[in-house]
Amino acid sequence: MIHIYILTLFPQIFEGPFSVGLFQKAVERGLVKLDIRNIRDYTHDKHHTTDDYPYGGGAGMVMKPEPLFEAVEAIKSELTEQGIKDPLVVLLSPQGRLFTQDIARELSTNSHLIFICGQYEGVDERVCEHLATDEISIGDYVLTGGELPAMVVVNAVVRLVPGFLGSPDSLLYESHTAGLLEYPQYTRPPVYREQSVPEVLLSGNHAQIAAWRREQSVLRTMKRRPELLAKANLSQKEKEYIKR
């Protein structure tokens, strides 16, 4: 089981995505425990203030360090009572390392994760330096807050938890698992609007099907994401095929 904490100013945003489909089933089966907490609950003024003007001037507001430190410390205190120490604290930030399938696998090996969703112009730098143990970005663009990135990262991580998917084989051949994009997929009918399923997939010859799928993965990656090939585990024959 993996226990995930999300610190956010907008808890209601997570109600939809995490209450349907496979994610909901995983929660019901005890594979995932989700704990969403409102950062405002860790403020001490009557207005529940979580942001302030930046020192030195400039546009926008910056999230204050106090509520974030106290929220994380409260969770850590609860975990310490359970004998759990040093959970990862992940700040969702456009300045973080770019999220990949490898990072998803890395995070999925942890039993407890704490995600901090930033807002406005970002968070006080002391949160980055002294509270967060990791910073993750889902792409080279800026969103209004860390909630959508948190959904993306959590979804990618949780689906790697054993038992989440109906078949463990589903993880073996999907895009980015082996450094390549996934091969084309087809289902019934065999002919639709005069477009046919490749004959090899109907042949029943599993060796030929596997070879075709591998070739298609390499070809598709070469056409759509050629930069991935530099890190892919390719045979000498495949490297020569790419050169041709």
PARO-743402 format. One line per field, with one value per residue: x, y, z of N, C-alpha, C in turn; residue in one letter. Coordinates in nm, 4 decimals, padded with zeros to 6 digits, always signed. Layout:
REM residues N
npx X; ...
npy Y; ...
npz Z; ...
capx X; ...
capy Y; ...
capz Z; ...
cpx X; ...
cpy Y; ...
cpz Z; ...
res A; ...
***
This chain:
REM residues 244
npx +00.0838; +00.0381; +00.0661; -00.0569; -00.0169; -00.1609; -00.1026; -00.2833; -00.4489; -00.6927; -00.8784; -01.1109; -01.0753; -00.9658; -01.1593; -01.3089; -01.1224; -00.9979; -01.1939; -01.3097; -01.3207; -01.0296; -00.8683; -01.0395; -01.1227; -00.8825; -00.8409; -01.0603; -00.9897; -00.7785; -00.5233; -00.4280; -00.4016; -00.5415; -00.4825; -00.5937; -00.5163; -00.6035; -00.4158; -00.4743; -00.5692; -00.3576; -00.2879; -00.2818; -00.4141; -00.7120; -00.7980; -00.6940; -00.4469; -00.2331; -00.0472; +00.1732; +00.3115; +00.5982; +00.9299; +01.1373; +00.9828; +00.7748; +00.5560; +00.2522; +00.1865; +00.3440; +00.3623; +00.3468; +00.5944; +00.5302; +00.2668; +00.3093; +00.5386; +00.4395; +00.2256; +00.3513; +00.5177; +00.3260; +00.2168; +00.4459; +00.4885; +00.2675; +00.3295; +00.5668; +00.4789; +00.3743; +00.5930; +00.7215; +00.9595; +01.1020; +00.9475; +00.9144; +00.9068; +00.7494; +00.7663; +00.5581; +00.6607; +00.7465; +01.0143; +01.1289; +01.2768; +01.2277; +00.9420; +00.9290; +00.8757; +01.0579; +01.1039; +00.8514; +00.8457; +01.0485; +00.9357; +00.7201; +00.8162; +00.8147; +00.6533; +00.5148; +00.4212; +00.4472; +00.2916; +00.3292; +00.1328; +00.1983; +00.1118; +00.0107; +00.2806; +00.4576; +00.6396; +00.7780; +01.1291; +01.2579; +01.1062; +01.1645; +01.4370; +01.4677; +01.2552; +01.1165; +01.2043; +01.2321; +01.1790; +00.9451; +00.8587; +00.6055; +00.6402; +00.7677; +00.6226; +00.3866; +00.1446; -00.1614; -00.1397; -00.0193; -00.1925; -00.3006; -00.0560; +00.0022; -00.2045; -00.1387; +00.1177; +00.0619; -00.1244; +00.0342; +00.2208; +00.0710; -00.0518; +00.1494; +00.1646; +00.1683; -00.0957; -00.2715; -00.3363; -00.5270; -00.3853; -00.0492; +00.1141; +00.0390; +00.1991; +00.4374; +00.4825; +00.4014; +00.4147; +00.7276; +00.8124; +01.0222; +01.1864; +01.0983; +00.8330; +00.4989; +00.3896; +00.1544; -00.1937; -00.4698; -00.8169; -01.1284; -01.3578; -01.1936; -01.1757; -01.2451; -01.4228; -01.2879; -01.0309; -00.7770; -00.6763; -00.3339; -00.2034; -00.0291; -00.1001; -00.3225; -00.2371; -00.1691; +00.0819; +00.3007; +00.5690; +00.6275; +00.4483; +00.5480; +00.7969; +00.7127; +00.5783; +00.7876; +00.9476; +00.7726; +00.7514; +01.0092; +01.0173; +00.8024; +00.8915; +01.1202; +01.0072; +00.8344; +00.9421; +01.2364; +01.4505; +01.4386; +01.5583; +01.8281; +01.8657; +01.7460; +01.7321; +01.8715; +01.9122; +02.1957; +02.1106; +01.8751; +01.9760; +02.1154; +01.8996; +01.7669; +01.9565; +01.9447
npy -00.1193; +00.2288; +00.5423; +00.8556; +01.1977; +01.5124; +01.8507; +02.1394; +02.4416; +02.4123; +02.1739; +02.0609; +02.0299; +01.7831; +01.5943; +01.4864; +01.3567; +01.1580; +00.9907; +00.8130; +00.5379; +00.3268; +00.4298; +00.4886; +00.2271; +00.1186; +00.2563; +00.1642; -00.1023; -00.0895; -00.0460; +00.2021; +00.4912; +00.7993; +01.1231; +01.4283; +01.7554; +02.0776; +02.3617; +02.5971; +02.5217; +02.5187; +02.7687; +03.0663; +03.3037; +03.5088; +03.5372; +03.3276; +03.3372; +03.2630; +03.3614; +03.6290; +03.9589; +03.9729; +04.0042; +04.2750; +04.3556; +04.3344; +04.1556; +03.9808; +03.7262; +03.5492; +03.2259; +03.1740; +03.0537; +02.9432; +02.8007; +02.5829; +02.4518; +02.3797; +02.2130; +01.9961; +01.9117; +01.8307; +01.6061; +01.4446; +01.4042; +01.2468; +01.0210; +00.9412; +00.8441; +00.6111; +00.4719; +00.5391; +00.7023; +00.9956; +01.0584; +01.1169; +01.4511; +01.6246; +01.8971; +02.0497; +02.2136; +02.4550; +02.4780; +02.2431; +01.9085; +01.7462; +01.5557; +01.2066; +00.8694; +00.7075; +00.8500; +00.8302; +00.5547; +00.5494; +00.7031; +00.5434; +00.3390; +00.4164; +00.4119; +00.6190; +00.9400; +01.2913; +01.5591; +01.8911; +02.1528; +02.4312; +02.7836; +03.0955; +03.3212; +03.1304; +02.9535; +03.0435; +03.0557; +02.9205; +02.6974; +02.5387; +02.4940; +02.3860; +02.2243; +02.0734; +01.7665; +01.7037; +01.8429; +01.8694; +01.9021; +01.9017; +01.9780; +02.2176; +02.4690; +02.7003; +02.6706; +02.7576; +02.6636; +02.4036; +02.1893; +02.0492; +01.9383; +01.7727; +01.5857; +01.4579; +01.3476; +01.1851; +01.0067; +00.8749; +00.7545; +00.5925; +00.4026; +00.2255; +00.0763; -00.2460; -00.4589; -00.2589; -00.2318; -00.4495; -00.6534; -00.7339; -00.7403; -00.5289; -00.3149; -00.3671; -00.3170; -00.0632; +00.2862; +00.4460; +00.2727; +00.0985; +00.2849; +00.3484; +00.4512; +00.3189; +00.0433; +00.0392; -00.0176; -00.2378; -00.3345; -00.5226; -00.4219; -00.6359; -00.5079; -00.1763; +00.0777; +00.0358; +00.0135; -00.1897; -00.4162; -00.4810; -00.7698; -00.9422; -00.9338; -01.0860; -01.3338; -01.5195; -01.6013; -01.5737; -01.5041; -01.3629; -01.1541; -01.0291; -00.9429; -00.7656; -00.5736; -00.4715; -00.3588; -00.1640; -00.0025; +00.1048; +00.2393; +00.4219; +00.5739; +00.6849; +00.8529; +01.0231; +01.0895; +01.1266; +01.1923; +01.0213; +00.7873; +00.7886; +00.7021; +00.4595; +00.1000; -00.0553; -00.3043; -00.4053; -00.4494; -00.3001; -00.0432; -00.0140; -00.0262; +00.2111; +00.3978; +00.3544
npz +00.0000; -00.0626; +00.0882; +00.0438; +00.0873; +00.0281; +00.0171; -00.0074; -00.1211; -00.2252; -00.1730; -00.2801; -00.5495; -00.5994; -00.5661; -00.7818; -00.9835; -00.8250; -00.7375; -00.9066; -01.1430; -01.1891; -00.9895; -00.7751; -00.7182; -00.6342; -00.3981; -00.2508; -00.2260; -00.0602; -00.1579; -00.1982; -00.0014; +00.0466; +00.1532; +00.1822; +00.2565; +00.3803; +00.3445; +00.4739; +00.7193; +00.8845; +00.9589; +01.1712; +01.2038; +01.1927; +00.9328; +00.7979; +00.6520; +00.3868; +00.2126; +00.1043; +00.0275; -00.1884; -00.0604; -00.1559; -00.3610; -00.6594; -00.8875; -00.7956; -00.5387; -00.2668; -00.1303; +00.2164; +00.4506; +00.7058; +00.7349; +00.5628; +00.6595; +00.9131; +00.8451; +00.7140; +00.9224; +01.1080; +00.9815; +00.9677; +01.2384; +01.3062; +01.1555; +01.2707; +01.5150; +01.4258; +01.3698; +01.1380; +00.9465; +00.7975; +00.5437; +00.1910; +00.0721; -00.1623; -00.3705; -00.5997; -00.8775; -01.1311; -01.1519; -01.0859; -01.1252; -01.4381; -01.4804; -01.5315; -01.6557; -01.5275; -01.2908; -01.1822; -01.1271; -00.9381; -00.7271; -00.6648; -00.5125; -00.2545; +00.0621; +00.1795; +00.0804; +00.0541; -00.0945; -00.1982; -00.3046; -00.4777; -00.5160; -00.6758; -00.7062; -00.6372; -00.3783; -00.0576; -00.0520; +00.1518; +00.1987; -00.0217; +00.0209; +00.2794; +00.3552; +00.1503; -00.0034; -00.2607; -00.5850; -00.8411; -01.1806; -01.4308; -01.6872; -01.9287; -01.8784; -01.7345; -01.4806; -01.3042; -01.0487; -00.8226; -00.8216; -01.0500; -01.1618; -00.9395; -00.9524; -01.1909; -01.1359; -00.9112; -01.0211; -01.2146; -01.0475; -00.8700; -01.0346; -01.0728; -00.8491; -00.7150; -00.8146; -00.8796; -01.1549; -01.3645; -01.4970; -01.4554; -01.6759; -01.8295; -01.7778; -01.8989; -02.1717; -02.2396; -02.3442; -02.2901; -02.0904; -02.1639; -02.2670; -02.5160; -02.7424; -02.7325; -02.9344; -03.2196; -03.1520; -03.2034; -03.2391; -03.2639; -03.5243; -03.7750; -04.0210; -04.0935; -04.2350; -04.4760; -04.3901; -04.2784; -04.0179; -03.9483; -04.1051; -03.9725; -03.7048; -03.6951; -03.7435; -03.5490; -03.4917; -03.2520; -03.2227; -03.4575; -03.4240; -03.1929; -03.2917; -03.4907; -03.3361; -03.1789; -03.3803; -03.4762; -03.2490; -03.2329; -03.4792; -03.4535; -03.2365; -03.3483; -03.5397; -03.3939; -03.1384; -03.1495; -02.9816; -02.7680; -02.8416; -02.7917; -02.5325; -02.5289; -02.5076; -02.7488; -03.0042; -03.2087; -03.4667; -03.4735; -03.4391; -03.6805; -03.8500; -03.7874; -03.8765; -04.1506
capx +00.0000; +00.1066; -00.0121; -00.0223; -00.0699; -00.1557; -00.1266; -00.3380; -00.5458; -00.8200; -00.9008; -01.2248; -01.0314; -00.9254; -01.2723; -01.3476; -01.0249; -00.9583; -01.3112; -01.3684; -01.2383; -00.9335; -00.8157; -01.1383; -01.1185; -00.7593; -00.8653; -01.1538; -00.9200; -00.6719; -00.3932; -00.3899; -00.4689; -00.5256; -00.5087; -00.5850; -00.5267; -00.6103; -00.3046; -00.5292; -00.5925; -00.2353; -00.2639; -00.3208; -00.4838; -00.8550; -00.8228; -00.6283; -00.3589; -00.1292; +00.0425; +00.2091; +00.3875; +00.7391; +01.0337; +01.2072; +00.8855; +00.7441; +00.4150; +00.2017; +00.2004; +00.4270; +00.3085; +00.4229; +00.6542; +00.4791; +00.1636; +00.3625; +00.6245; +00.3582; +00.1464; +00.4409; +00.5616; +00.2138; +00.2107; +00.5631; +00.4668; +00.1736; +00.3990; +00.6657; +00.4068; +00.3508; +00.7231; +00.7627; +01.0438; +01.1560; +00.8750; +00.9536; +00.8231; +00.7657; +00.7068; +00.5284; +00.7166; +00.8008; +01.1603; +01.1744; +01.3247; +01.1195; +00.8823; +00.9398; +00.8311; +01.1593; +01.0785; +00.7288; +00.8855; +01.1263; +00.8447; +00.6263; +00.8787; +00.7985; +00.5236; +00.4486; +00.4633; +00.3790; +00.2990; +00.2927; +00.0845; +00.2218; +00.0150; +00.0517; +00.4144; +00.5415; +00.6488; +00.8968; +01.2447; +01.2966; +01.0348; +01.2420; +01.5694; +01.4731; +01.1385; +01.0972; +01.3180; +01.2354; +01.0938; +00.9107; +00.7820; +00.5502; +00.6671; +00.8233; +00.5164; +00.3428; +00.0026; -00.2046; -00.1055; +00.0383; -00.2935; -00.3030; +00.0636; -00.0083; -00.2910; -00.0633; +00.2236; +00.0012; -00.1825; +00.1421; +00.2856; -00.0198; -00.0797; +00.2608; +00.1509; +00.1254; -00.2370; -00.3563; -00.3866; -00.5784; -00.2791; +00.0833; +00.1752; +00.0013; +00.3078; +00.5614; +00.5023; +00.3451; +00.5103; +00.8301; +00.8592; +01.1525; +01.2528; +01.0385; +00.6877; +00.4307; +00.3509; +00.0128; -00.2887; -00.5917; -00.9170; -01.2331; -01.3561; -01.0670; -01.1797; -01.3380; -01.4168; -01.1886; -00.8974; -00.7602; -00.5766; -00.2178; -00.2240; +00.0543; -00.1698; -00.4280; -00.1731; -00.1551; +00.2244; +00.3391; +00.7049; +00.6192; +00.3763; +00.6417; +00.8966; +00.6453; +00.5520; +00.9146; +00.9858; +00.6821; +00.7893; +01.1299; +00.9808; +00.7180; +00.9773; +01.2073; +00.9293; +00.7660; +01.0255; +01.3694; +01.5454; +01.4321; +01.6383; +01.9636; +01.8684; +01.6761; +01.8149; +01.8509; +02.0063; +02.2770; +02.0254; +01.7825; +02.0541; +02.1407; +01.7688; +01.7423; +02.0467; +01.8917
capy +00.0000; +00.3574; +00.6461; +00.9825; +01.3207; +01.6272; +01.9780; +02.2267; +02.5428; +02.3804; +02.0291; +02.0147; +01.9997; +01.6433; +01.5051; +01.4160; +01.2645; +01.0479; +00.9187; +00.7375; +00.4434; +00.2381; +00.4923; +00.4647; +00.0848; +00.0949; +00.3081; +00.0726; -00.2295; -00.0661; -00.0353; +00.3429; +00.5745; +00.9377; +01.2157; +01.5632; +01.8511; +02.2192; +02.4362; +02.7021; +02.4660; +02.5324; +02.9109; +03.1036; +03.4325; +03.4938; +03.5350; +03.2081; +03.3899; +03.1689; +03.4257; +03.7666; +04.0249; +03.9313; +04.1003; +04.3282; +04.4008; +04.2481; +04.1209; +03.8574; +03.6939; +03.4321; +03.1460; +03.1872; +02.9273; +02.8859; +02.6956; +02.4654; +02.3809; +02.3203; +02.1044; +01.8815; +01.8642; +01.7593; +01.4739; +01.3685; +01.3658; +01.1347; +00.9044; +00.8981; +00.7629; +00.4808; +00.4116; +00.5723; +00.8209; +01.0577; +01.0445; +01.2133; +01.5707; +01.6657; +02.0247; +02.0617; +02.3439; +02.4611; +02.4792; +02.1107; +01.8174; +01.7114; +01.4276; +01.1009; +00.7386; +00.6599; +00.9159; +00.7691; +00.4268; +00.5827; +00.7457; +00.4354; +00.2465; +00.4728; +00.3799; +00.7436; +01.0555; +01.4173; +01.6518; +02.0304; +02.2241; +02.5748; +02.8729; +03.2342; +03.3344; +03.0238; +02.9414; +03.0986; +02.9728; +02.8357; +02.5705; +02.4611; +02.4604; +02.3203; +02.1405; +01.9778; +01.6795; +01.6904; +01.9342; +01.8049; +01.9767; +01.8112; +02.0298; +02.3523; +02.5679; +02.7429; +02.6581; +02.8461; +02.6067; +02.2702; +02.0848; +01.9640; +01.8544; +01.6698; +01.4800; +01.3843; +01.2698; +01.0820; +00.9056; +00.7964; +00.6764; +00.4942; +00.2922; +00.1316; -00.0019; -00.3830; -00.4862; -00.1488; -00.2713; -00.5863; -00.7441; -00.6722; -00.7313; -00.4009; -00.2197; -00.4102; -00.2750; +00.0681; +00.3897; +00.4935; +00.1699; +00.0511; +00.3953; +00.3670; +00.4686; +00.1914; +00.0043; +00.0629; -00.1156; -00.2552; -00.4278; -00.5519; -00.5243; -00.6442; -00.4076; -00.0680; +00.1819; -00.0092; +00.0139; -00.3227; -00.4439; -00.5497; -00.9143; -01.0149; -00.9406; -01.1865; -01.4593; -01.6148; -01.6315; -01.4814; -01.4557; -01.2591; -01.0403; -00.9612; -00.8750; -00.6522; -00.4710; -00.4079; -00.2752; -00.0480; +00.0847; +00.1769; +00.3291; +00.5294; +00.6595; +00.7566; +00.9559; +01.1173; +01.1334; +01.0723; +01.2156; +00.9094; +00.6747; +00.7957; +00.6308; +00.3310; -00.0208; -00.1032; -00.4032; -00.3542; -00.4526; -00.1864; +00.0786; -00.0067; +00.0030; +00.3525; +00.4720; +00.3450
capz +00.0000; -00.0623; +00.1558; -00.0202; +00.1450; -00.0624; +00.0833; -00.1102; -00.0806; -00.2909; -00.1614; -00.3586; -00.6859; -00.6099; -00.5425; -00.9037; -01.0423; -00.7380; -00.6878; -01.0174; -01.2162; -01.1239; -00.8675; -00.6695; -00.6834; -00.5600; -00.2630; -00.1853; -00.2003; +00.0352; -00.2220; -00.1907; +00.0973; +00.0047; +00.2633; +00.1262; +00.3666; +00.3457; +00.4037; +00.5611; +00.8524; +00.9625; +00.9837; +01.3071; +01.2075; +01.1661; +00.7876; +00.7448; +00.5480; +00.3421; +00.1179; +00.1367; -00.0779; -00.1898; -00.0237; -00.2717; -00.4595; -00.7722; -00.9059; -00.7392; -00.3977; -00.2397; -00.0206; +00.3387; +00.4924; +00.8310; +00.7218; +00.4936; +00.7548; +01.0197; +00.7876; +00.6939; +01.0545; +01.1703; +00.9182; +01.0111; +01.3781; +01.3031; +01.1015; +01.3690; +01.6129; +01.3633; +01.3431; +01.0008; +00.9489; +00.6758; +00.4169; +00.0885; +00.0624; -00.3019; -00.4075; -00.7427; -00.9125; -01.2675; -01.1438; -01.0439; -01.2296; -01.5299; -01.4456; -01.6310; -01.6081; -01.4328; -01.1624; -01.1302; -01.0671; -00.8184; -00.6213; -00.6307; -00.4183; -00.1204; +00.1235; +00.2185; +00.0019; +00.0832; -00.2075; -00.1693; -00.4228; -00.4696; -00.5800; -00.6955; -00.7633; -00.5854; -00.2331; +00.0062; -00.0867; +00.2644; +00.1815; -00.1187; +00.0716; +00.4095; +00.3823; +00.0406; -00.0349; -00.4058; -00.6622; -00.9672; -01.2804; -01.5324; -01.8213; -01.9377; -01.8899; -01.6011; -01.4517; -01.1960; -00.9194; -00.8255; -00.8087; -01.1697; -01.1612; -00.8353; -01.0049; -01.2926; -01.0724; -00.8269; -01.1091; -01.2742; -00.9424; -00.8108; -01.1284; -01.0649; -00.7264; -00.7484; -00.7963; -00.9275; -01.2865; -01.3668; -01.5391; -01.4436; -01.8081; -01.8900; -01.7561; -01.9623; -02.3096; -02.2665; -02.3793; -02.1958; -01.9976; -02.2098; -02.3348; -02.6485; -02.7465; -02.7501; -03.0699; -03.2489; -03.1001; -03.2822; -03.1873; -03.3609; -03.6297; -03.8492; -04.1283; -04.0618; -04.3378; -04.5731; -04.3294; -04.2205; -03.9146; -04.0073; -04.1113; -03.8764; -03.5765; -03.7074; -03.7855; -03.4392; -03.4753; -03.1458; -03.2464; -03.5601; -03.3650; -03.1032; -03.3746; -03.5556; -03.2342; -03.1451; -03.4936; -03.4781; -03.1374; -03.2739; -03.5885; -03.4008; -03.1551; -03.4408; -03.6087; -03.3052; -03.0260; -03.1796; -02.8726; -02.6743; -02.8904; -02.7363; -02.4051; -02.5426; -02.5154; -02.8854; -03.0570; -03.3188; -03.5863; -03.4659; -03.4624; -03.8240; -03.9127; -03.7677; -03.9644; -04.2880
cpx +00.0874; +00.0131; +00.0351; -00.0946; -00.0555; -00.1924; -00.1657; -00.4292; -00.6848; -00.8463; -01.0106; -01.1868; -01.0065; -01.0421; -01.3088; -01.2462; -00.9920; -01.0764; -01.3821; -01.2684; -01.1456; -00.8807; -00.9113; -01.1348; -00.9940; -00.7726; -00.9548; -01.0868; -00.8028; -00.5331; -00.3362; -00.4686; -00.4379; -00.5688; -00.4859; -00.6114; -00.5207; -00.4998; -00.3554; -00.5554; -00.4706; -00.1918; -00.3184; -00.3880; -00.6281; -00.8878; -00.7607; -00.5358; -00.2480; -00.0300; +00.0689; +00.2896; +00.5342; +00.8322; +01.1071; +01.1141; +00.8658; +00.5978; +00.3798; +00.2299; +00.2816; +00.3680; +00.4032; +00.4805; +00.5839; +00.3734; +00.2169; +00.4528; +00.5401; +00.2741; +00.2319; +00.4856; +00.4510; +00.2014; +00.3270; +00.5486; +00.3735; +00.2438; +00.5032; +00.6016; +00.3782; +00.4823; +00.7760; +00.8395; +01.0788; +01.0774; +00.9253; +00.8546; +00.8484; +00.6923; +00.6834; +00.5649; +00.7658; +00.9527; +01.2173; +01.2284; +01.2060; +01.0707; +00.8887; +00.8860; +00.9308; +01.1379; +00.9514; +00.7610; +00.9621; +01.0348; +00.7550; +00.6850; +00.8673; +00.6598; +00.4446; +00.5081; +00.3819; +00.4004; +00.2517; +00.2535; +00.1058; +00.1128; +00.0811; +00.1896; +00.5105; +00.5449; +00.7779; +01.0146; +01.2888; +01.2234; +01.1136; +01.3718; +01.5673; +01.3551; +01.1198; +01.2238; +01.3308; +01.1453; +01.0708; +00.8264; +00.7267; +00.5721; +00.7157; +00.7145; +00.4675; +00.1915; -00.0341; -00.1694; -00.0548; -00.0625; -00.2973; -00.1753; +00.0580; -00.0946; -00.2161; +00.0392; +00.1647; -00.0579; -00.0740; +00.2093; +00.1963; -00.0467; +00.0333; +00.2570; +00.1019; -00.0225; -00.3289; -00.4185; -00.4298; -00.4719; -00.1450; +00.1539; +00.1439; +00.1138; +00.4303; +00.5875; +00.4476; +00.4545; +00.5986; +00.8788; +00.9979; +01.2279; +01.2003; +00.8900; +00.6226; +00.3936; +00.2011; -00.0746; -00.4133; -00.6875; -01.0225; -01.3087; -01.2230; -01.0598; -01.2841; -01.3165; -01.2990; -01.0457; -00.8814; -00.6565; -00.4585; -00.2310; -00.1458; -00.0162; -00.2817; -00.3696; -00.1686; -00.0110; +00.2824; +00.4806; +00.7053; +00.5506; +00.4700; +00.7452; +00.8367; +00.6225; +00.6800; +00.9585; +00.9008; +00.7127; +00.9100; +01.0955; +00.9000; +00.8003; +01.0674; +01.1339; +00.8787; +00.8525; +01.1686; +01.4708; +01.5463; +01.5250; +01.7785; +01.9753; +01.8039; +01.7751; +01.7888; +01.9550; +02.0866; +02.1955; +01.9305; +01.8547; +02.0824; +02.0125; +01.7388; +01.8301; +01.9966; +01.7706
cpy +00.1244; +00.4622; +00.7809; +01.0975; +01.4325; +01.7524; +02.0804; +02.3327; +02.5104; +02.2301; +01.9771; +01.9778; +01.8503; +01.5451; +01.4234; +01.3134; +01.1432; +00.9684; +00.8402; +00.6336; +00.3586; +00.2972; +00.4682; +00.3191; +00.0534; +00.1434; +00.2114; -00.0592; -00.2130; -00.0607; +00.1062; +00.4100; +00.7189; +01.0298; +01.3574; +01.6651; +01.9955; +02.2945; +02.5436; +02.6509; +02.4804; +02.6779; +02.9468; +03.2402; +03.4128; +03.4875; +03.4117; +03.2435; +03.2910; +03.2332; +03.5702; +03.8250; +03.9813; +04.0418; +04.1451; +04.3762; +04.3024; +04.2109; +03.9932; +03.8416; +03.5651; +03.3563; +03.1499; +03.0519; +02.8620; +02.7765; +02.5683; +02.3843; +02.3094; +02.2036; +01.9791; +01.8249; +01.7881; +01.6189; +01.3866; +01.3209; +01.2455; +01.0068; +00.8509; +00.8100; +00.6228; +00.4089; +00.4386; +00.7032; +00.8666; +01.0274; +01.1480; +01.3293; +01.6315; +01.7973; +02.0255; +02.2035; +02.3443; +02.4624; +02.3417; +02.0275; +01.7663; +01.5699; +01.3303; +00.9716; +00.6804; +00.7220; +00.8601; +00.6362; +00.4499; +00.6191; +00.6320; +00.3344; +00.2954; +00.4410; +00.5050; +00.8598; +01.1771; +01.5108; +01.7902; +02.0980; +02.3740; +02.6531; +03.0087; +03.2402; +03.2257; +03.0241; +03.0067; +03.0019; +02.8818; +02.7012; +02.4799; +02.4095; +02.3696; +02.2285; +02.0325; +01.8955; +01.6581; +01.7966; +01.8714; +01.8977; +01.8778; +01.8645; +02.1735; +02.4539; +02.5969; +02.7304; +02.7495; +02.7916; +02.4652; +02.1574; +01.9913; +01.8804; +01.7439; +01.5543; +01.3929; +01.2926; +01.1555; +00.9703; +00.8147; +00.7053; +00.5624; +00.3771; +00.1909; +00.0462; -00.1422; -00.4061; -00.3771; -00.1824; -00.4170; -00.6876; -00.6740; -00.6589; -00.5987; -00.2989; -00.2484; -00.3448; -00.1359; +00.1703; +00.4266; +00.3876; +00.1209; +00.1603; +00.4237; +00.3969; +00.3337; +00.1686; +00.0332; -00.0513; -00.1194; -00.3489; -00.4505; -00.4254; -00.5256; -00.5466; -00.3030; +00.0454; +00.1590; -00.0023; -00.1138; -00.3241; -00.5129; -00.7010; -00.9905; -01.0303; -01.0442; -01.3254; -01.5652; -01.6551; -01.5310; -01.4263; -01.3437; -01.1336; -00.9596; -00.8826; -00.7518; -00.5393; -00.3975; -00.3136; -00.1488; +00.0497; +00.1697; +00.2802; +00.4484; +00.6268; +00.7443; +00.8736; +01.0645; +01.1730; +01.0821; +01.0912; +01.1009; +00.7941; +00.6721; +00.7161; +00.4924; +00.2155; -00.0881; -00.2086; -00.3400; -00.3495; -00.3337; -00.0545; +00.0969; +00.0278; +00.1520; +00.4375; +00.4708; +00.4352
cpz +00.0000; -00.0021; +00.1033; +00.0488; +00.0422; +00.0158; -00.0223; -00.0488; -00.1352; -00.2880; -00.2522; -00.5015; -00.7050; -00.5974; -00.6658; -00.9514; -00.9563; -00.6835; -00.7980; -01.0688; -01.1322; -00.9941; -00.7509; -00.6236; -00.5999; -00.4156; -00.1855; -00.1472; -00.1041; -00.0250; -00.2095; -00.0792; +00.0637; +00.1175; +00.2111; +00.2366; +00.3171; +00.4189; +00.4999; +00.7030; +00.9427; +00.9770; +01.1214; +01.3173; +01.1632; +01.0168; +00.7209; +00.6281; +00.5136; +00.2464; +00.1607; +00.0211; -00.0735; -00.1409; -00.1494; -00.3807; -00.5721; -00.7755; -00.8323; -00.5912; -00.3836; -00.1206; +00.0992; +00.3828; +00.6110; +00.8121; +00.6580; +00.5854; +00.8600; +00.9683; +00.7705; +00.8273; +01.1261; +01.1136; +00.9648; +01.1553; +01.3866; +01.2568; +01.1994; +01.4756; +01.5604; +01.3309; +01.2045; +01.0034; +00.8081; +00.5484; +00.3168; +00.0860; -00.0749; -00.3262; -00.5577; -00.7859; -01.0557; -01.2688; -01.1061; -01.1582; -01.3098; -01.5034; -01.5621; -01.5721; -01.5082; -01.2946; -01.0995; -01.0627; -00.9375; -00.7020; -00.5740; -00.5326; -00.2739; -00.0658; +00.1616; +00.1393; +00.0430; -00.0353; -00.1639; -00.3003; -00.4029; -00.5407; -00.6027; -00.7621; -00.7140; -00.4346; -00.1838; -00.0145; +00.0278; +00.2633; +00.0874; -00.0570; +00.1941; +00.4407; +00.2760; +00.0208; -00.1856; -00.4666; -00.7981; -01.0532; -01.3823; -01.6735; -01.8173; -01.9716; -01.7495; -01.5901; -01.3346; -01.0583; -00.9345; -00.8215; -00.9303; -01.1827; -01.0566; -00.8840; -01.1051; -01.2281; -00.9901; -00.9125; -01.1668; -01.1715; -00.8956; -00.9052; -01.1330; -00.9391; -00.7630; -00.7164; -00.8484; -01.0624; -01.2837; -01.4022; -01.5249; -01.5769; -01.8769; -01.8788; -01.8417; -02.0962; -02.3396; -02.2930; -02.2616; -02.0988; -02.0355; -02.2856; -02.4737; -02.6350; -02.7754; -02.8967; -03.0929; -03.1965; -03.1877; -03.2094; -03.2956; -03.3997; -03.7050; -03.9666; -04.0911; -04.1609; -04.4326; -04.5201; -04.2467; -04.1082; -03.9822; -03.9960; -04.0066; -03.7412; -03.5774; -03.7332; -03.6753; -03.4132; -03.3754; -03.1651; -03.3498; -03.5056; -03.2750; -03.1820; -03.4411; -03.4553; -03.1952; -03.2562; -03.5003; -03.3656; -03.1734; -03.3806; -03.5389; -03.3167; -03.2438; -03.5066; -03.5135; -03.1932; -03.0446; -03.0662; -02.7715; -02.7143; -02.8300; -02.6070; -02.4130; -02.5542; -02.6501; -02.9227; -03.1700; -03.4476; -03.5883; -03.4894; -03.6114; -03.8991; -03.9033; -03.8605; -04.1084; -04.3060
res M; I; H; I; Y; I; L; T; L; F; P; Q; I; F; E; G; P; F; S; V; G; L; F; Q; K; A; V; E; R; G; L; V; K; L; D; I; R; N; I; R; D; Y; T; H; D; K; H; H; T; T; D; D; Y; P; Y; G; G; G; A; G; M; V; M; K; P; E; P; L; F; E; A; V; E; A; I; K; S; E; L; T; E; Q; G; I; K; D; P; L; V; V; L; L; S; P; Q; G; R; L; F; T; Q; D; I; A; R; E; L; S; T; N; S; H; L; I; F; I; C; G; Q; Y; E; G; V; D; E; R; V; C; E; H; L; A; T; D; E; I; S; I; G; D; Y; V; L; T; G; G; E; L; P; A; M; V; V; V; N; A; V; V; R; L; V; P; G; F; L; G; S; P; D; S; L; L; Y; E; S; H; T; A; G; L; L; E; Y; P; Q; Y; T; R; P; P; V; Y; R; E; Q; S; V; P; E; V; L; L; S; G; N; H; A; Q; I; A; A; W; R; R; E; Q; S; V; L; R; T; M; K; R; R; P; E; L; L; A; K; A; N; L; S; Q; K; E; K; E; Y; I; K; R
***
